[in-house]
């Protein structure tokens, strides 16, 4: 069976700054609820919503809210150093065993609970139209310019990147290229009915620019407070 879209909600158990982060309550709903709800509102009939987790409690909650979570992610690919590609390929291989293949993929991270339905669906339409693109990433204008950041090597500062402009790190920001910061709101990528991918991004990545509350990523307790207030005040997915 061929489907147009596999939506993956990665929700491993471990988290350091906030214990059981994916299950903390935001306005009386567990954090993963908001990504599952967003997945339901993607205008695509031919889709599967899958919660990729190594946690039985998370699995049961995901099932309760209407996501598929019929198999657990191995602990070996559920560490704080595990990359998206490992859980994506695990899901693809498991679904291929059920003779299910997908054209596109979408990652919705629970740690970015604030989304607008119009943003998500406009991004999906744009990505489908961009035939040359391997993936699409949600980004926002960088809060600070990386051309003015440094690494420390043997007690000496070195620019983190390079630019064909003399002493670019001393140049006014107006002379520097505009840069963007990746956020966790959503990542679209092409699967093209494969069972395994080498990358979830590829070399041709197109942007979808988001602003304001949609850039919130829950990493600290202060971010939880911001999310609660924002979701109550505005018409975000909930």
C-alpha positions in Angstrom: 0.0 0.0 0.0 1.3 3.5 -0.9 0.6 6.5 1.2 1.4 10.2 0.6 2.6 11.2 4.0 4.2 9.6 7.1 4.1 12.0 10.0 6.6 11.0 12.8 6.4 12.5 16.3 9.7 11.6 18.0 9.2 11.3 21.7 11.9 9.4 23.4 11.8 8.9 27.2 15.1 10.6 28.3 15.4 14.3 28.9 17.8 16.2 31.1 16.6 19.7 31.8 12.9 18.8 32.2 12.1 15.2 33.4 9.7 13.3 31.2 9.4 16.5 29.0 7.2 15.0 26.3 4.5 14.2 28.9 4.5 17.5 30.9 1.1 19.2 31.0 0.5 22.3 29.0 -3.0 23.6 29.9 -4.0 20.1 31.1 -2.8 18.3 28.0 0.4 16.3 27.7 3.0 17.9 25.4 2.7 15.2 22.7 -1.0 15.9 22.4 -0.2 19.2 20.5 1.9 17.5 17.8 -0.7 14.7 17.4 -3.4 17.3 17.0 -1.4 19.2 14.5 -0.8 16.0 12.5 -4.5 15.4 12.3 -5.0 18.9 10.9 -2.6 18.4 8.0 -4.8 18.4 4.9 -3.8 15.0 3.5 -6.2 12.1 3.5 -3.5 9.5 2.6 -1.4 9.8 5.8 -0.2 7.9 8.8 0.5 9.5 12.2 3.2 7.6 14.1 4.6 8.4 17.6 8.2 7.1 17.7 9.0 6.3 21.4 10.9 3.9 23.6 8.5 4.6 26.5 5.4 2.4 27.2 3.6 5.3 29.0 4.2 7.6 26.1 3.0 4.9 23.7 -0.3 4.5 25.6 -0.9 8.2 25.7 -0.2 8.6 22.0 -2.6 5.7 21.2 -5.2 7.4 23.4 -5.0 10.6 21.4 -5.2 8.9 18.0 -1.7 8.3 16.8 -0.2 5.0 15.8 2.4 3.6 18.2 2.2 -0.1 17.6 5.9 -0.7 18.0 8.5 0.8 20.3 11.8 2.4 19.3 14.8 0.5 20.5 16.7 2.0 23.4 19.9 2.0 21.3 18.5 4.7 19.0 16.8 6.6 21.8 19.7 8.4 23.4 20.3 12.1 23.7 22.8 11.7 20.8 20.5 9.8 18.5 19.7 11.6 15.2 16.4 11.9 13.4 17.6 9.6 10.6 17.7 6.6 13.0 14.1 6.8 14.2 12.9 7.6 10.7 14.6 4.5 9.2 13.3 2.4 12.1 9.8 3.5 11.3 10.2 3.0 7.5 11.6 -0.5 8.0 8.8 -1.5 10.4 6.1 -0.2 8.0 7.7 -1.9 5.0 7.2 -5.1 6.9 3.5 -4.3 6.7 3.8 -3.5 3.0 3.3 0.2 3.7 5.4 2.8 1.8 5.4 6.6 1.8 6.1 9.4 -0.7 6.8 12.2 1.9 7.8 12.4 5.5 7.0 15.0 8.2 8.7 15.3 11.6 6.6 17.2 14.3 8.6 17.6 17.4 6.6 17.6 20.7 9.0 20.3 22.1 7.6 22.8 19.6 3.9 22.7 20.6 2.8 26.0 19.0 1.7 25.8 15.4 -0.8 27.4 13.2 -2.8 25.2 10.9 -2.4 27.6 8.0 1.4 27.6 8.4 1.6 23.8 8.4 -0.6 23.3 5.4 0.9 26.2 3.4 4.3 24.6 4.0 3.2 21.2 2.9 1.8 22.7 -0.4 4.9 24.6 -1.0 7.1 21.6 -0.4 5.1 19.4 -2.8 5.4 22.1 -5.5 9.2 22.4 -5.0 10.0 19.3 -7.1 13.8 20.0 -6.8 13.8 20.1 -3.0 14.9 17.2 -0.9 13.5 18.7 2.2 11.9 21.8 3.9 12.9 23.2 7.3 11.1 25.7 9.5 13.4 28.6 10.2 13.3 32.0 11.7 15.6 35.1 11.3 18.7 34.4 13.5 18.6 36.2 16.9 22.4 36.9 16.4 24.6 36.7 13.3 26.9 33.7 13.2 29.5 35.6 11.3 30.2 37.3 14.6 30.6 34.1 16.6 33.9 32.4 17.5 35.5 29.1 18.5 38.3 28.8 21.0 41.4 26.8 19.8 44.6 26.7 21.9 43.5 29.9 23.8 43.0 31.8 20.5 39.7 33.0 19.1 38.9 31.8 15.5 35.7 32.7 13.5 33.3 29.9 13.4 32.8 30.4 9.7 34.3 32.3 6.8 33.3 35.0 4.4 34.9 36.7 1.4 34.9 40.0 3.2 38.0 41.4 4.9 37.6 41.2 8.7 33.9 40.4 8.3 33.6 39.9 12.1 34.3 43.7 12.4 31.8 44.7 9.7 28.4 46.3 10.6 25.6 43.7 10.5 24.1 45.5 7.5 27.0 44.3 5.4 26.7 40.6 6.4 24.4 38.0 4.8 21.0 37.5 6.4 21.0 34.2 8.3 18.3 32.0 9.7 18.0 29.8 12.8 16.4 26.4 12.5 13.4 25.7 14.8 11.7 22.5 15.7 8.3 23.4 14.4 8.3 21.0 11.4 10.6 19.3 8.9 9.3 17.9 5.6 11.4 15.4 3.5 11.1 13.1 0.5 10.9 9.4 1.0 9.9 8.4 -2.5 8.7 5.0 -1.2 12.1 3.9 0.0 12.6 1.5 2.9 15.7 3.3 4.1 17.1 6.9 3.7 20.7 8.2 3.9 19.5 11.6 5.1 16.3 13.4 6.1 17.5 16.6 4.6 19.6 16.0 1.6 21.5 18.9 -0.1 18.6 20.9 -1.4 16.7 22.3 1.6 14.0 25.0 1.1 12.9 27.2 4.0 9.6 28.0 5.5 9.9 31.1 7.7 8.0 31.3 11.0 8.0 34.0 13.6 7.1 34.8 17.2 5.4 32.1 19.3 5.9 29.4 16.5 9.6 29.5 17.2 9.2 28.5 20.9 11.2 25.3 21.7 10.7 23.8 25.1 14.1 23.4 26.7 13.6 25.1 30.1 10.8 25.5 32.5 10.5 29.2 31.4 9.6 27.9 27.9 6.7 25.8 29.4 5.3 29.0 30.9 5.6 30.9 27.6 3.8 28.1 25.8 0.9 27.9 28.3 0.3 31.7 28.0 0.6 31.7 24.2 -1.7 28.8 23.6 -4.4 30.4 25.8 -4.1 33.8 24.2 -4.1 33.0 20.5 -5.7 30.7 18.0 -3.0 28.0 17.8 -3.6 24.3 17.3 -5.0 22.8 20.5 
